[in-house]
Amino acid sequence: MWQFRVITWIILYLLGLLVETALLPHVFPVGYVPNLVLPLTVIIALYETPRRGLLAGLVGGLMQDLWAGRLWGVNALTFALLGFAVAQLESRIVRDSVFVPGLLAGLAQLLVLPFQWLLLRLVGFSFPWSDFMRPLPVWLLFSMLVTPAIGGILGFRARHEVESKYSRYAR
């Protein structure tokens, strides 16, 4: 049950942050480098309980805030809420390993960016809406394509599948 351990999440988020800061700036133009923590949060929360989805989002967002070194808590709050919402939806959606994670990541991207813009406005930063939302189409497509790939590469399976497999061996 390696996918459900917090240390695994930390390692995944660290690898995601390394790829996001070391590799993706060479692929995407300045200002359009996508966020890898969001797809990781979606794919982890999709296979977890709501409480653990909240924890996964909090860990990923806090790691991204610490990595960036500014505005601690914006990503932590946003991704914690995202992780909780995705894990809540998990029991109510059809299970598909490609379409559902991609769709959820795209919807998450559509909700996270305006929410963060609003949080920053409330804190006192005034970024123009058009400048803040300009990279959204690139980030949206990236999230929709990368999230199912991450889930497939890592071999994430639903909790009930993993638990039923291990409960047979425990008897």
Buried (B, 14 or more C-beta within 10 A) or exposed (E): EEBBEEEBBBEBBEEBBEEBEEEBEEEBEEEBBBBBBBBBBBBBBBBBBBEBBBBBBBBBBBBBBEBEEEBEEBBBBBBBBBBBBBBBBBEEEEEEBEEBBBBBBBBBBBBBBEBBBEBBEEEEEEEEEEEBBEBBEBBBBBBBEBBBBBBEEBEBBBBEEBEEEEEEEEE
